[in-house]
C-alpha cells in the first residue's frame, strides 16, 4: 500500500513506520485465544527491557486507554488508607494528577512550582519532613507542556528516604531518553504505545514493583476498571486482560518493539537528539524564541513563544503546515502564548529541515516578519 507520510511534530501520537501501520492488518482473532495471551506475555517482558526493570522485581501491566488512564490507575490503586499523595507539580500533566486526586477525594498535597523551572528539591524534602503521612510521591519525568525534564532520581531518593512509593509519569520520555527504574529510584512508571514506542494509540502500560502491587490488594478499592491489582492479578492467573484489549494496537506495538530493539536505544536516542538539535537550529535561524532554558530541557519538546507580530495567527500557520504534511501543536502554558515542536516519532534531521522550508513559506504567505519580531 502507498500510505501518505505525515511528519507529526505534536507530542504524540507520533509518526510511525509503514511496517507498524501494516502490522494491524491481521486475521481476526478472539483475544481470549492462547496465541494472543502468549503475545501479550512477550510484550510485557519486552516493556521491562525498555525501562531497564529487572524481571525478578518488576512487572508490566497493560490497559486499554490513553496515557491519562495510567495516572488514574496509579493514584487510586496505590494509596493506602489514611495516607496522602504528594504531587510535585510544575506543569500541566502533574496538574492533571492533582485533578484526579480531587475527583477521587484522595488526601493530597499539591506542591506547585513554576512551569518554567525544575522543582525545588529542598521544598520537596521539607514537605516530606513535615508530613510523615505521605505514602506516595508523584511527578512527571518530562513535562510535555513545556519540555522541562524533572530530576526524578533525586526526588525518588527523597521519597524512599521517607518511606514513600515513587510514581513517575514517563509517558513522553520512556524509550526516547535514558531511563532506568533502579538507578532513577522509580517504583512505578507509565507510558503509552503511541509515544516513545512509535506504535498506535489505545494501549497504555504501567511498569512497577510487583511486591507493591500485591500489597495494594488490601488498599481501598476506588475504581473497578482502573484498579492495578485487579488487572495484574487477572494477567497472572489467565495471561489475559480483564476486559477486551485493543487487539490491533497490540499487534502494532509488538512490531514497534521489534523495530525498537533492532535499531537499539543508543541509536534511537541519538536520532531524537539530532531532531531536537535541528529544531533548535531552525528556530534560531528564524529568530523564534524558546521559553525554557536549554539546560533543563528534555531534548524532546521545544516551547516556542508567539512572535509579537500583528500578522501572527497560530491557526493559519498550523493549517498551512498541515496542508503540506507537517503538524505543529499548541502550547500548554496558561500564562504564556506558545506552540510546540516535538522530536518524537520516526523522523530525522532532513524532515526538520523540510519543515522549516514550509514554515518560512507560511510566514511569507501571511506577512509574518523573519526574523521574528519581539517587542522586548
Secondary structure, 3 states (H helix, E strand, C coil): CCCCCCEECCCCCCCCCHHHHHCCCCCCCCCCCHHHHHHHHHHHHHHHHHCCCCCCCEEEEEEECCCHHHHHHHHHHCCCCCCEEEEEECCHHHHHHHHHHHHHCCCEEEEECCCCCCCCHHHHHHHHHHCCCEEEEEEECEECCCCEECCHHHHHHHHHHCCCEEEEECCCCCCCCCCCCCCCCCCEEEEECCCCCCCCCCEEEEEEEHHHHHHHHHCCCCCCCCCHHHHHHHHHHHCCCCCCCCHHHHHHHHHHHHHHHHHCHHHHHHHHHHHHHHHHHHHHHCCCCECCCHHHECCCEEEEECCCCCCCCHHHHHHHHHHCCEECEECCCCCCCEEEEECCCCCCHHHHHHHHHHHHHHHHHCCCCCCCCCCC
